[in-house]
Amino acid sequence: MIRQLAKYKNGNYTVKIFEDGTKIRELEEGTFHPQFAENIDLKITNRCTGANCPFCHESSSATGKHADILKEDFIYTLKPYQEVAIGGGNVLEHPDLVELLHILKKQKVITNITVNQIHFEQNRKFIQRLVKENLIYGLGISLSKPTKELIQMVKDFPNAVVHVIAGLVTEKELDALSNQNIKLLILGYKKLRRGERYYKAETEAIQRKMQWLRNNLSDYVGKFHTISFDNLAIEQMEIKERLTEEEWEEFYMGEDASFTYYIDAVERTFAKSSTAPENERFKLLNDATDMFQIVRN
């Protein structure tokens, strides 16, 4: 039986989180009215050395800035069992990462990080220590090349999820990851910053790969422990059209800002999601709940 990691009340409903990452919302009747965000996507740095992906929607680089994250008041307003997904840039380069993780652990926040495969392989022992000390729970690994060594390393982290991008991931890469009991997250292609420039240069190739994935997605069901999607990939892969109304109601976790939102602590802004254009981003506030209510409403 899978152990329950957390249970909490949020507005008019109850949330249960299990150690395999499963989340269940329970509501007696009516519609969900969360008081605070269940999950916050938090960018803490734009520094990224060694990866420099040409399609990076954050335009992260070796000269990117770090957020002065420990001085942000909203960090200390996070609720117990809220989930925070920390990303960058390369979060492992942030000098205050460990101290931040200790603060969040003390507040009983469920913390996840996302790193590029290159940085994961370079820092595997450090990441293992973060897991062992319960400083992080989930680990996202952005795929660059699905080697046998990577697959074996991923298996050492029970809550690791391999991230791939629709329009970039290839048949060969998915086949290499298949039948390995791997958790897979398919992200939508984001046409922002370098991602926009790369899309303009490689439009035909990206559209061809996206169409291939759309046509062949059902072939991979059953070949992974789980396959999940962010909201942009749900749109690009036409996931709703593949499900019955009952399945959609059971599995869909909600539109952007319904239960989640995005904070860019580097630029000190917040928005519905990381795909929000610049004119739909707001100046950072001191309270995480206040920011959620603004984007939700």
GUKEPA-571692 format. One record per residue: residue number from 0; residue in one letter; x, y, z of N, C-alpha, C in turn. Coordinates in nm, 2 decimals. Layout:
<sites>
   seq   type      n_X      n_Y      n_Z     ca_X     ca_Y     ca_Z      c_X      c_Y      c_Z
   NUM      A        X        Y        Z        X        Y        Z        X        Y        Z
...
</sites>
This chain:
<sites>
   seq   type      n_X      n_Y      n_Z     ca_X     ca_Y     ca_Z      c_X      c_Y      c_Z
     0      M     0.08    -0.12     0.00     0.00     0.00     0.00     0.09     0.12     0.00
     1      I     0.05     0.22    -0.08     0.13     0.35    -0.10     0.11     0.44     0.02
     2      R     0.21     0.48     0.08     0.20     0.56     0.21     0.16     0.70     0.17
     3      Q     0.07     0.76     0.26     0.02     0.89     0.24     0.12     0.99     0.30
     4      L     0.17     1.08     0.22     0.27     1.18     0.26     0.21     1.30     0.34
     5      A     0.10     1.34     0.29     0.04     1.46     0.36    -0.11     1.47     0.33
     6      K    -0.18     1.54     0.42    -0.32     1.56     0.41    -0.35     1.70     0.47
     7      Y    -0.42     1.78     0.39    -0.44     1.92     0.44    -0.57     1.98     0.38
     8      K    -0.62     2.07     0.45    -0.74     2.14     0.41    -0.70     2.27     0.33
     9      N    -0.77     2.29     0.22    -0.74     2.41     0.14    -0.87     2.47     0.09
    10      G    -0.92     2.57     0.16    -1.05     2.63     0.12    -1.16     2.53     0.16
    11      N    -1.24     2.49     0.06    -1.35     2.41     0.09    -1.33     2.26     0.05
    12      Y    -1.20     2.22     0.04    -1.18     2.08     0.00    -1.05     2.03     0.07
    13      T    -1.03     1.90     0.06    -0.91     1.83     0.12    -0.82     1.78     0.01
    14      V    -0.69     1.79     0.04    -0.59     1.74    -0.05    -0.51     1.63     0.02
    15      K    -0.49     1.52    -0.05    -0.41     1.41     0.00    -0.29     1.39    -0.10
    16      I    -0.17     1.38    -0.05    -0.05     1.35    -0.14     0.01     1.22    -0.09
    17      F     0.04     1.14    -0.19     0.10     1.01    -0.15     0.25     1.01    -0.20
    18      E     0.33     0.92    -0.14     0.47     0.92    -0.16     0.51     0.89    -0.30
    19      D     0.43     0.83    -0.39     0.46     0.81    -0.53     0.43     0.93    -0.61
    20      G     0.38     1.04    -0.55     0.35     1.16    -0.62     0.20     1.18    -0.66
    21      T     0.12     1.08    -0.63    -0.02     1.09    -0.65    -0.09     1.19    -0.57
    22      K    -0.18     1.27    -0.63    -0.25     1.37    -0.55    -0.40     1.35    -0.57
    23      I    -0.47     1.35    -0.46    -0.62     1.34    -0.47    -0.69     1.46    -0.40
    24      R    -0.78     1.52    -0.47    -0.86     1.62    -0.41    -1.00     1.57    -0.38
    25      E    -1.05     1.60    -0.26    -1.18     1.55    -0.21    -1.27     1.67    -0.18
    26      L    -1.39     1.67    -0.24    -1.48     1.78    -0.22    -1.62     1.72    -0.21
    27      E    -1.69     1.76    -0.11    -1.83     1.70    -0.08    -1.92     1.74    -0.19
    28      E    -1.93     1.87    -0.22    -2.02     1.91    -0.33    -1.98     2.05    -0.38
    29      G    -2.03     2.09    -0.49    -2.00     2.22    -0.55    -1.87     2.22    -0.63
    30      T    -1.80     2.34    -0.63    -1.68     2.36    -0.71    -1.56     2.39    -0.61
    31      F    -1.44     2.36    -0.65    -1.32     2.38    -0.57    -1.29     2.53    -0.56
    32      H    -1.27     2.57    -0.43    -1.23     2.71    -0.40    -1.11     2.71    -0.31
    33      P    -0.99     2.70    -0.37    -0.87     2.70    -0.29    -0.84     2.83    -0.23
    34      Q    -0.79     2.82    -0.11    -0.74     2.94    -0.04    -0.60     2.98    -0.08
    35      F    -0.52     2.88    -0.10    -0.38     2.91    -0.14    -0.34     2.81    -0.25
    36      A    -0.23     2.84    -0.32    -0.19     2.75    -0.43    -0.14     2.62    -0.38
    37      E    -0.18     2.51    -0.45    -0.13     2.38    -0.41     0.01     2.36    -0.45
    38      N     0.05     2.43    -0.56     0.18     2.42    -0.62     0.23     2.55    -0.67
    39      I     0.36     2.58    -0.64     0.41     2.71    -0.70     0.54     2.67    -0.78
    40      D     0.54     2.72    -0.90     0.66     2.70    -0.98     0.75     2.82    -0.96
    41      L     0.87     2.79    -0.90     0.95     2.90    -0.85     1.09     2.90    -0.92
    42      K     1.12     3.00    -0.99     1.25     3.02    -1.06     1.34     3.10    -0.97
    43      I     1.46     3.04    -0.93     1.55     3.11    -0.84     1.67     3.16    -0.90
    44      T     1.70     3.12    -1.03     1.82     3.16    -1.09     1.81     3.16    -1.24
    45      N     1.88     3.24    -1.31     1.89     3.24    -1.46     2.04     3.20    -1.50
    46      R     2.11     3.16    -1.40     2.25     3.11    -1.42     2.25     2.96    -1.47
    47      C     2.31     2.93    -1.57     2.32     2.79    -1.62     2.45     2.78    -1.70
    48      T     2.54     2.70    -1.64     2.67     2.68    -1.70     2.68     2.54    -1.76
    49      G     2.71     2.53    -1.88     2.74     2.40    -1.94     2.63     2.34    -2.03
    50      A     2.51     2.39    -2.01     2.40     2.33    -2.09     2.37     2.42    -2.21
    51      N     2.33     2.55    -2.18     2.30     2.65    -2.28     2.22     2.60    -2.40
    52      C     2.10     2.54    -2.36     2.01     2.48    -2.46     1.96     2.59    -2.56
    53      P     1.97     2.57    -2.69     1.93     2.68    -2.78     1.79     2.71    -2.78
    54      F     1.70     2.63    -2.72     1.56     2.65    -2.72     1.51     2.69    -2.58
    55      C     1.60     2.73    -2.49     1.57     2.76    -2.35     1.47     2.88    -2.35
    56      H     1.35     2.86    -2.30     1.25     2.97    -2.29     1.28     3.08    -2.19
    57      E     1.38     3.05    -2.10     1.42     3.15    -2.00     1.55     3.22    -2.04
    58      S     1.61     3.18    -2.15     1.74     3.23    -2.20     1.84     3.23    -2.09
    59      S     1.85     3.12    -2.02     1.95     3.11    -1.91     2.09     3.10    -1.97
    60      S     2.19     3.14    -1.90     2.33     3.14    -1.95     2.42     3.14    -1.84
    61      A     2.55     3.12    -1.87     2.66     3.12    -1.77     2.67     3.25    -1.70
    62      T     2.62     3.36    -1.75     2.63     3.49    -1.69     2.49     3.53    -1.63
    63      G     2.40     3.44    -1.62     2.26     3.48    -1.57     2.27     3.51    -1.42
    64      K     2.17     3.59    -1.38     2.16     3.63    -1.24     2.09     3.53    -1.15
    65      H     2.13     3.54    -1.02     2.07     3.46    -0.91     1.96     3.55    -0.85
    66      A     1.85     3.50    -0.80     1.76     3.57    -0.72     1.82     3.58    -0.58
    67      D     1.79     3.69    -0.51     1.83     3.71    -0.37     1.72     3.65    -0.29
    68      I     1.70     3.52    -0.30     1.58     3.45    -0.26     1.56     3.45    -0.11
    69      L     1.66     3.45    -0.03     1.64     3.44     0.12     1.59     3.57     0.17
    70      K     1.59     3.68     0.10     1.54     3.81     0.14     1.40     3.83     0.10
    71      E     1.34     3.74     0.03     1.20     3.75    -0.02     1.11     3.71     0.09
    72      D     1.02     3.80     0.13     0.93     3.77     0.24     0.83     3.66     0.21
    73      F     0.79     3.64     0.08     0.69     3.54     0.05     0.74     3.40     0.09
    74      I     0.87     3.38     0.09     0.92     3.24     0.12     0.87     3.20     0.26
    75      Y     0.86     3.29     0.35     0.82     3.26     0.49     0.67     3.26     0.51
    76      T     0.59     3.28     0.40     0.45     3.27     0.41     0.39     3.15     0.35
    77      L     0.48     3.06     0.30     0.43     2.93     0.24     0.37     2.84     0.35
    78      K     0.27     2.76     0.30     0.19     2.68     0.39     0.25     2.54     0.41
    79      P     0.22     2.47     0.52     0.26     2.33     0.53     0.20     2.25     0.42
    80      Y     0.28     2.16     0.36     0.24     2.07     0.25     0.21     2.13     0.12
    81      Q     0.23     2.27     0.11     0.23     2.33    -0.02     0.35     2.26    -0.10
    82      E     0.33     2.25    -0.23     0.44     2.20    -0.31     0.51     2.32    -0.38
    83      V     0.64     2.32    -0.38     0.71     2.42    -0.45     0.81     2.35    -0.55
    84      A     0.80     2.38    -0.68     0.89     2.32    -0.78     0.99     2.43    -0.81
    85      I     1.12     2.40    -0.77     1.22     2.50    -0.79     1.30     2.47    -0.91
    86      G     1.31     2.58    -1.00     1.38     2.56    -1.12     1.47     2.68    -1.16
    87      G     1.53     2.68    -1.27     1.61     2.79    -1.32     1.60     2.81    -1.47
    88      G     1.72     2.82    -1.53     1.86     2.81    -1.49     1.89     2.67    -1.42
    89      N     2.01     2.67    -1.37     2.06     2.55    -1.30     2.05     2.58    -1.15
    90      V     1.95     2.53    -1.08     1.93     2.56    -0.94     2.05     2.52    -0.86
    91      L     2.13     2.42    -0.90     2.24     2.37    -0.82     2.35     2.48    -0.81
    92      E     2.35     2.58    -0.90     2.45     2.68    -0.90     2.42     2.79    -0.80
    93      H     2.29     2.79    -0.75     2.25     2.90    -0.66     2.32     2.89    -0.53
    94      P     2.39     2.99    -0.48     2.47     2.97    -0.35     2.38     2.95    -0.23
    95      D     2.26     2.99    -0.23     2.17     2.98    -0.12     2.07     2.86    -0.13
    96      L     2.09     2.77    -0.22     2.00     2.66    -0.25     1.98     2.58    -0.12
    97      V     2.08     2.53    -0.06     2.07     2.44     0.06     2.00     2.51     0.17
    98      E     2.04     2.64     0.20     1.98     2.71     0.31     1.83     2.73     0.28
    99      L     1.79     2.76     0.15     1.65     2.77     0.11     1.58     2.64     0.14
   100      L     1.64     2.53     0.10     1.57     2.40     0.12     1.55     2.37     0.27
   101      H     1.64     2.41     0.35     1.63     2.39     0.50     1.51     2.47     0.55
   102      I     1.50     2.60     0.50     1.39     2.68     0.54     1.26     2.62     0.50
   103      L     1.25     2.57     0.38     1.12     2.51     0.33     1.09     2.38     0.41
   104      K     1.19     2.31     0.44     1.17     2.18     0.51     1.11     2.22     0.65
   105      K     1.17     2.32     0.72     1.12     2.36     0.85     0.97     2.40     0.84
   106      Q     0.93     2.46     0.73     0.79     2.50     0.71     0.70     2.39     0.66
   107      K     0.76     2.27     0.65     0.69     2.15     0.60     0.64     2.16     0.46
   108      V     0.71     2.24     0.38     0.68     2.25     0.24     0.74     2.13     0.16
   109      I     0.66     2.08     0.07     0.71     1.97    -0.01     0.78     2.03    -0.13
   110      T     0.91     2.01    -0.14     1.00     2.08    -0.23     1.05     1.98    -0.34
   111      N     1.04     2.02    -0.46     1.09     1.95    -0.58     1.19     2.04    -0.65
   112      I     1.29     1.98    -0.72     1.38     2.06    -0.81     1.38     2.00    -0.95
   113      T     1.41     2.08    -1.04     1.43     2.03    -1.18     1.57     2.07    -1.23
   114      V     1.64     1.98    -1.28     1.78     2.00    -1.33     1.79     1.94    -1.47
   115      N     1.89     1.99    -1.54     1.92     1.94    -1.67     2.00     1.81    -1.65
   116      Q     1.98     1.71    -1.74     2.06     1.58    -1.73     2.21     1.60    -1.71
   117      I     2.26     1.70    -1.78     2.41     1.73    -1.76     2.44     1.76    -1.62
   118      H     2.37     1.84    -1.56     2.39     1.88    -1.42     2.35     1.77    -1.32
   119      F     2.25     1.69    -1.35     2.22     1.58    -1.27     2.33     1.48    -1.27
   120      E     2.39     1.45    -1.38     2.50     1.35    -1.39     2.62     1.40    -1.31
   121      Q     2.65     1.53    -1.33     2.77     1.59    -1.26     2.75     1.60    -1.11
   122      N     2.63     1.61    -1.06     2.60     1.63    -0.92     2.52     1.52    -0.85
   123      R     2.53     1.40    -0.90     2.44     1.30    -0.85     2.46     1.27    -0.70
   124      K     2.58     1.27    -0.65     2.60     1.24    -0.51     2.54     1.36    -0.42
   125      F     2.56     1.48    -0.47     2.50     1.59    -0.40     2.35     1.59    -0.39
   126      I     2.29     1.55    -0.51     2.14     1.54    -0.51     2.09     1.42    -0.43
   127      Q     2.17     1.31    -0.42     2.14     1.20    -0.33     2.13     1.25    -0.19
   128      R     2.23     1.34    -0.15     2.23     1.39    -0.02     2.11     1.47     0.01
   129      L     2.07     1.55    -0.08     1.95     1.63    -0.06     1.82     1.55    -0.04
   130      V     1.82     1.43    -0.11     1.70     1.34    -0.10     1.71     1.27     0.04
   131      K     1.83     1.23     0.07     1.85     1.15     0.20     1.81     1.24     0.32
   132      E     1.84     1.37     0.31     1.82     1.46     0.42     1.67     1.52     0.41
   133      N     1.59     1.46     0.32     1.45     1.51     0.31     1.44     1.66     0.27
   134      L     1.54     1.71     0.20     1.54     1.85     0.16     1.47     1.86     0.03
   135      I     1.47     1.76    -0.05     1.38     1.76    -0.17     1.31     1.63    -0.18
   136      Y     1.19     1.63    -0.24     1.11     1.52    -0.25     1.11     1.47    -0.40
   137      G     1.06     1.55    -0.49     1.06     1.51    -0.63     1.18     1.57    -0.70
   138      L     1.22     1.49    -0.81     1.34     1.53    -0.89     1.30     1.53    -1.04
   139      G     1.30     1.64    -1.10     1.28     1.64    -1.25     1.41     1.65    -1.32
   140      I     1.43     1.57    -1.42     1.55     1.56    -1.50     1.52     1.59    -1.65
   141      S     1.57     1.71    -1.70     1.54     1.74    -1.83     1.64     1.67    -1.93
   142      L     1.58     1.59    -2.02     1.65     1.50    -2.10     1.74     1.57    -2.20
   143      S     1.86     1.52    -2.22     1.95     1.57    -2.33     1.99     1.45    -2.41
   144      K     2.02     1.33    -2.35     2.05     1.21    -2.43     2.02     1.09    -2.34
   145      P     1.93     1.00    -2.39     1.89     0.88    -2.31     1.99     0.77    -2.31
   146      T     2.10     0.78    -2.24     2.20     0.68    -2.23     2.17     0.57    -2.13
   147      K     2.23     0.45    -2.14     2.21     0.35    -2.04     2.25     0.39    -1.90
   148      E     2.36     0.47    -1.90     2.40     0.53    -1.77     2.30     0.62    -1.70
   149      L     2.24     0.70    -1.78     2.13     0.79    -1.73     2.02     0.71    -1.68
   150      I     1.97     0.61    -1.75     1.86     0.53    -1.71     1.88     0.46    -1.58
   151      Q     2.01     0.41    -1.56     2.04     0.34    -1.44     2.04     0.44    -1.32
   152      M     2.09     0.56    -1.35     2.10     0.66    -1.24     1.96     0.71    -1.20
   153      V     1.87     0.72    -1.30     1.73     0.76    -1.27     1.67     0.66    -1.18
   154      K     1.70     0.53    -1.20     1.64     0.43    -1.12     1.68     0.44    -0.97
   155      D     1.79     0.51    -0.94     1.84     0.52    -0.80     1.75     0.63    -0.73
   156      F     1.66     0.70    -0.80     1.58     0.80    -0.74     1.44     0.77    -0.76
   157      P     1.37     0.71    -0.66     1.23     0.66    -0.68     1.13     0.77    -0.73
   158      N     1.16     0.90    -0.69     1.07     1.00    -0.73     1.12     1.09    -0.84
   159      A     1.21     1.03    -0.92     1.26     1.11    -1.04     1.16     1.10    -1.15
   160      V     1.15     1.21    -1.23     1.07     1.21    -1.35     1.15     1.27    -1.46
   161      V     1.16     1.20    -1.57     1.23     1.25    -1.69     1.14     1.34    -1.77
   162      H     1.20     1.46    -1.79     1.12     1.56    -1.87     1.17     1.57    -2.01
   163      V     1.07     1.56    -2.11     1.10     1.58    -2.25     1.00     1.69    -2.30
   164      I     1.04     1.74    -2.42     0.96     1.85    -2.48     0.90     1.81    -2.61
   165      A     0.77     1.83    -2.62     0.70     1.80    -2.74     0.76     1.89    -2.85
   166      G     0.79     1.83    -2.97     0.85     1.90    -3.08     1.00     1.89    -3.08
   167      L     1.06     1.84    -2.97     1.20     1.82    -2.97     1.24     1.67    -2.95
   168      V     1.16     1.60    -2.86     1.19     1.46    -2.83     1.16     1.38    -2.96
   169      T     1.25     1.28    -2.98     1.24     1.20    -3.10     1.19     1.06    -3.07
   170      E     1.15     0.98    -3.17     1.11     0.84    -3.16     1.23     0.76    -3.10
   171      K     1.35     0.78    -3.14     1.46     0.71    -3.09     1.48     0.73    -2.94
   172      E     1.46     0.85    -2.90     1.48     0.88    -2.76     1.37     0.82    -2.67
   173      L     1.25     0.83    -2.71     1.14     0.77    -2.64     1.15     0.62    -2.64
   174      D     1.20     0.56    -2.75     1.22     0.41    -2.75     1.32     0.37    -2.65
   175      A     1.43     0.45    -2.64     1.54     0.42    -2.55     1.49     0.42    -2.40
   176      L     1.40     0.51    -2.37     1.34     0.53    -2.23     1.23     0.43    -2.20
   177      S     1.17     0.37    -2.31     1.06     0.28    -2.29     1.09     0.15    -2.21
   178      N     0.99     0.10    -2.15     1.00    -0.03    -2.08     1.11    -0.03    -1.97
   179      Q     1.14     0.08    -1.91     1.24     0.09    -1.80     1.18     0.14    -1.67
   180      N     1.04     0.13    -1.66     0.97     0.17    -1.54     1.00     0.32    -1.50
   181      I     1.01     0.40    -1.61     1.05     0.54    -1.59     0.92     0.63    -1.58
   182      K     0.92     0.73    -1.50     0.81     0.83    -1.50     0.85     0.94    -1.60
   183      L     0.75     0.97    -1.69     0.78     1.06    -1.80     0.69     1.18    -1.79
   184      L     0.74     1.30    -1.80     0.66     1.42    -1.81     0.69     1.49    -1.95
   185      I     0.58     1.51    -2.02     0.59     1.57    -2.15     0.55     1.72    -2.14
   186      L     0.64     1.80    -2.17     0.62     1.95    -2.16     0.59     2.00    -2.30
   187      G     0.50     2.10    -2.30     0.48     2.17    -2.43     0.60     2.26    -2.47
   188      Y     0.61     2.28    -2.60     0.71     2.37    -2.65     0.68     2.51    -2.63
   189      K     0.77     2.59    -2.56     0.74     2.72    -2.52     0.81     2.82    -2.62
   190      K     0.73     2.90    -2.69     0.79     2.99    -2.79     0.81     3.13    -2.72
   191      L     0.91     3.12    -2.63     0.95     3.24    -2.55     1.10     3.26    -2.56
   192      R     1.15     3.38    -2.56     1.29     3.41    -2.56     1.37     3.33    -2.66
   193      R     1.47     3.25    -2.62     1.55     3.17    -2.71     1.46     3.07    -2.78
   194      G     1.36     3.02    -2.70     1.26     2.93    -2.76     1.19     2.98    -2.88
   195      E     1.16     3.11    -2.88     1.10     3.17    -3.00     1.19     3.18    -3.11
   196      R     1.32     3.22    -3.09     1.41     3.22    -3.20     1.44     3.09    -3.26
   197      Y     1.46     2.99    -3.17     1.48     2.85    -3.22     1.37     2.80    -3.30
   198      Y     1.24     2.83    -3.25     1.13     2.78    -3.33     1.12     2.84    -3.47
   199      K     1.16     2.97    -3.48     1.16     3.03    -3.61     1.26     2.97    -3.70
   200      A     1.37     2.93    -3.65     1.48     2.87    -3.73     1.45     2.72    -3.76
   201      E     1.37     2.65    -3.67     1.35     2.51    -3.69     1.20     2.47    -3.70
   202      T     1.12     2.56    -3.75     0.98     2.54    -3.74     0.93     2.41    -3.80
   203      E     0.98     2.38    -3.92     0.94     2.26    -3.99     0.98     2.13    -3.91
   204      A     1.10     2.13    -3.86     1.14     2.01    -3.78     1.06     2.00    -3.65
   205      I     1.04     2.11    -3.58     0.96     2.10    -3.46     0.82     2.06    -3.48
   206      Q     0.76     2.11    -3.58     0.62     2.08    -3.62     0.61     1.93    -3.66
   207      R     0.71     1.88    -3.73     0.71     1.74    -3.77     0.72     1.65    -3.65
   208      K     0.81     1.68    -3.56     0.83     1.60    -3.44     0.70     1.60    -3.35
   209      M     0.64     1.72    -3.35     0.52     1.73    -3.27     0.41     1.65    -3.32
   210      Q     0.39     1.65    -3.46     0.29     1.58    -3.52     0.31     1.43    -3.50
   211      W     0.44     1.39    -3.51     0.47     1.24    -3.49     0.43     1.20    -3.35
   212      L     0.46     1.28    -3.25     0.43     1.25    -3.11     0.28     1.24    -3.10
   213      R     0.21     1.34    -3.16     0.06     1.34    -3.15     0.00     1.21    -3.21
   214      N     0.06     1.17    -3.32     0.01     1.05    -3.39     0.04     0.92    -3.32
   215      N     0.15     0.92    -3.25     0.20     0.79    -3.19     0.20     0.78    -3.04
   216      L     0.15     0.88    -2.98     0.15     0.89    -2.83     0.09     0.76    -2.77
   217      S    -0.02     0.71    -2.82    -0.09     0.60    -2.76     0.00     0.47    -2.76
   218      D     0.10     0.47    -2.85     0.19     0.35    -2.86     0.28     0.34    -2.73
   219      Y     0.29     0.45    -2.66     0.38     0.46    -2.55     0.31     0.44    -2.41
   220      V     0.18     0.44    -2.42     0.10     0.41    -2.30     0.13     0.27    -2.25
   221      G     0.17     0.25    -2.13     0.21     0.12    -2.08     0.35     0.09    -2.09
   222      K     0.43     0.17    -2.16     0.57     0.15    -2.17     0.65     0.24    -2.07
   223      F     0.58     0.32    -1.99     0.63     0.40    -1.88     0.56     0.38    -1.75
   224      H     0.62     0.40    -1.64     0.55     0.39    -1.51     0.43     0.48    -1.51
   225      T     0.45     0.61    -1.55     0.34     0.70    -1.58     0.38     0.80    -1.69
   226      I     0.29     0.85    -1.76     0.31     0.96    -1.85     0.22     1.08    -1.81
   227      S     0.28     1.19    -1.79     0.20     1.31    -1.75     0.24     1.43    -1.84
   228      F     0.16     1.53    -1.83     0.17     1.65    -1.93     0.15     1.78    -1.85
   229      D     0.23     1.88    -1.89     0.19     2.01    -1.84     0.08     2.07    -1.93
   230      N     0.02     2.18    -1.89    -0.10     2.23    -1.96    -0.08     2.26    -2.10
   231      L     0.05     2.31    -2.13     0.08     2.35    -2.27     0.09     2.22    -2.36
   232      A     0.14     2.11    -2.30     0.15     1.99    -2.38     0.01     1.93    -2.39
   233      I    -0.07     1.94    -2.29    -0.21     1.89    -2.31    -0.28     1.95    -2.43
   234      E    -0.25     2.08    -2.45    -0.31     2.15    -2.56    -0.25     2.11    -2.69
   235      Q    -0.11     2.11    -2.69    -0.04     2.07    -2.82    -0.06     1.93    -2.86
   236      M    -0.08     1.84    -2.76    -0.09     1.70    -2.79    -0.24     1.66    -2.80
   237      E    -0.33     1.75    -2.78    -0.48     1.73    -2.80    -0.52     1.62    -2.70
   238      I    -0.48     1.62    -2.58    -0.51     1.52    -2.48    -0.66     1.51    -2.45
   239      K    -0.72     1.62    -2.44    -0.86     1.62    -2.40    -0.95     1.54    -2.50
   240      E    -0.91     1.55    -2.63    -0.99     1.48    -2.73    -0.97     1.33    -2.73
   241      R    -0.87     1.28    -2.65    -0.84     1.14    -2.64    -0.91     1.07    -2.53
   242      L    -0.97     1.15    -2.44    -1.03     1.10    -2.32    -1.18     1.11    -2.32
   243      T    -1.24     1.03    -2.24    -1.39     1.04    -2.22    -1.41     1.16    -2.12
   244      E    -1.53     1.21    -2.11    -1.56     1.32    -2.02    -1.53     1.28    -1.88
   245      E    -1.56     1.15    -1.84    -1.53     1.10    -1.71    -1.38     1.10    -1.68
   246      E    -1.30     1.05    -1.78    -1.16     1.04    -1.76    -1.10     1.18    -1.75
   247      W    -1.15     1.28    -1.83    -1.10     1.41    -1.82    -1.12     1.47    -1.68
   248      E    -1.24     1.45    -1.63    -1.28     1.51    -1.50    -1.19     1.44    -1.39
   249      E    -1.16     1.32    -1.40    -1.08     1.25    -1.30    -0.93     1.29    -1.30
   250      F    -0.87     1.31    -1.42    -0.73     1.32    -1.43    -0.68     1.47    -1.45
   251      Y    -0.76     1.55    -1.51    -0.71     1.69    -1.54    -0.70     1.77    -1.41
   252      M    -0.59     1.83    -1.39    -0.56     1.89    -1.26    -0.59     2.04    -1.26
   253      G    -0.65     2.10    -1.37    -0.69     2.23    -1.37    -0.61     2.33    -1.45
   254      E    -0.67     2.44    -1.50    -0.61     2.54    -1.58    -0.50     2.61    -1.50
   255      D    -0.41     2.68    -1.57    -0.31     2.76    -1.50    -0.38     2.86    -1.41
   256      A    -0.33     2.87    -1.29    -0.38     2.97    -1.19    -0.51     2.92    -1.12
   257      S    -0.56     2.80    -1.15    -0.67     2.74    -1.08    -0.62     2.69    -0.94
   258      F    -0.51     2.62    -0.95    -0.45     2.56    -0.83    -0.30     2.59    -0.82
   259      T    -0.24     2.65    -0.92    -0.10     2.67    -0.93    -0.07     2.81    -0.98
   260      Y     0.06     2.85    -0.96     0.10     2.97    -1.03     0.26     2.98    -1.04
   261      Y     0.31     3.08    -1.10     0.45     3.09    -1.13     0.51     3.22    -1.06
   262      I     0.63     3.20    -1.00     0.71     3.31    -0.95     0.85     3.31    -1.01
   263      D     0.88     3.43    -1.07     1.02     3.45    -1.12     1.09     3.54    -1.02
   264      A     1.16     3.47    -0.93     1.23     3.55    -0.82     1.35     3.62    -0.87
   265      V     1.40     3.59    -0.99     1.51     3.67    -1.05     1.46     3.80    -1.09
   266      E     1.35     3.81    -1.17     1.30     3.93    -1.22     1.20     3.99    -1.12
   267      R     1.17     3.92    -1.01     1.08     3.96    -0.90     0.94     3.99    -0.96
   268      T     0.89     3.89    -1.03     0.75     3.90    -1.09     0.68     3.77    -1.06
   269      F     0.55     3.77    -1.08     0.47     3.65    -1.07     0.36     3.65    -1.18
   270      A     0.31     3.53    -1.21     0.21     3.52    -1.32     0.14     3.39    -1.31
   271      K     0.04     3.37    -1.40    -0.04     3.25    -1.40     0.06     3.13    -1.43
   272      S     0.15     3.15    -1.52     0.24     3.04    -1.55     0.37     3.10    -1.62
   273      S     0.47     3.01    -1.64     0.60     3.06    -1.70     0.58     3.09    -1.84
   274      T     0.47     3.06    -1.90     0.44     3.10    -2.04     0.38     3.23    -2.06
   275      A     0.35     3.30    -1.95     0.28     3.43    -1.95     0.36     3.53    -2.02
   276      P     0.31     3.61    -2.11     0.38     3.72    -2.17     0.42     3.82    -2.07
   277      E     0.52     3.91    -2.10     0.57     4.01    -2.00     0.46     4.10    -1.95
   278      N     0.36     4.13    -2.04     0.26     4.23    -2.00     0.15     4.17    -1.91
   279      E     0.16     4.04    -1.88     0.07     3.97    -1.80     0.14     3.92    -1.67
   280      R     0.25     3.98    -1.63     0.32     3.95    -1.51     0.31     4.07    -1.41
   281      F     0.31     4.03    -1.29     0.29     4.13    -1.18     0.41     4.15    -1.09
   282      K     0.43     4.26    -1.03     0.54     4.28    -0.94     0.53     4.20    -0.82
   283      L     0.63     4.13    -0.77     0.63     4.04    -0.66     0.58     4.11    -0.54
   284      L     0.50     4.03    -0.46     0.44     4.07    -0.33     0.51     4.00    -0.22
   285      N     0.47     4.04    -0.10     0.54     3.98     0.02     0.47     3.85     0.07
   286      D     0.35     3.82     0.02     0.27     3.71     0.07     0.23     3.61    -0.05
   287      A     0.27     3.49    -0.04     0.24     3.39    -0.15     0.09     3.37    -0.17
   288      T     0.01     3.38    -0.07    -0.13     3.36    -0.08    -0.20     3.48    -0.16
   289      D    -0.15     3.60    -0.12    -0.20     3.72    -0.19    -0.17     3.71    -0.34
   290      M    -0.05     3.66    -0.38    -0.02     3.65    -0.52    -0.11     3.55    -0.59
   291      F    -0.13     3.44    -0.52    -0.22     3.34    -0.59    -0.36     3.39    -0.61
   292      Q    -0.42     3.46    -0.51    -0.55     3.52    -0.53    -0.56     3.62    -0.64
   293      I    -0.45     3.69    -0.67    -0.45     3.79    -0.78    -0.45     3.72    -0.91
   294      V    -0.37     3.61    -0.93    -0.36     3.55    -1.06    -0.49     3.46    -1.08
   295      R    -0.54     3.41    -0.97    -0.66     3.32    -0.98    -0.78     3.40    -1.02
   296      N    -0.79     3.53    -0.97    -0.91     3.61    -1.00    -0.89     3.70    -1.12
</sites>
